[in-house]
Amino acid sequence: MTDNIRDAIVALQNGDSSVFKSVVQDSLMNKAMDAIQIQRISAGQSMFDEVEEPQDNEVDTDEEV
């Protein structure tokens, strides 16, 4: 258990709901920001992974009639 969560529980036990709410919101916001950063990194990596080399798109137009 992290110190922030422990502080939130102690604040709730002491009847200080505003501190509890603040600590929980801060903890959730930090987790959300971490998840966003991970998604940004993942999206950037996948963008570079999908780069393909140009292919020759020659079409054979010499048809025998």
N, C-alpha and C positions, 0 to 999 in steps of 0.2 A: 504494500500500500504506500502510495507516495505521501509526502509531507502535506501537499495541498489537500488531498482527500482526507487525511487525518485531521487537518485544521478545520475542514468543512464539517466533519462529524462532531468534533468538539464544539464548534460554534452552534450546531443544531442542538446538541445536548444542553448547552447553556441557554438556549432559547433565543439566540441571535440569528434569526432567519435571514437577515439582510447580508450578513457575512457569508452564511452558507450559500445563498443564491449567487453572490458575487464570485465565490471560489469555484462553484460548479460551472458557472458561465465561462469563467476564464479558462478552466480546464478543458471544457468542450471546444472553445474557440481555438485553443492551442492545438488540439487534436485535428480540428477541421483545417487549420492552416497547414499542418504537416501533411495531411492527406492531399490538399490542393497542390502543394509543392511536389509530392511524389507523382501525382497525375501529370503535372507539367513536364517533369523529367521523362516520364514514360512516353508521353506524346511526342516529345522531341526526339527521343531515341527511335520510336517507331517510324517517324517521318524520314529519318536518315536510313533506316533499315529497308524501306520500301523503294529507295531510289534504284532504278534499273538502268542498265546500259542501253543506249539506243540500239535498235534492231534495224536491219535492212528490211525495208518494206517494199521490196521490188515485186512488181506484179508482171508475170509473163504475159505480154500482150501479143506475142507471135502465135496466133492460132492457125492451125492447118484447116483449110476449107475444103 
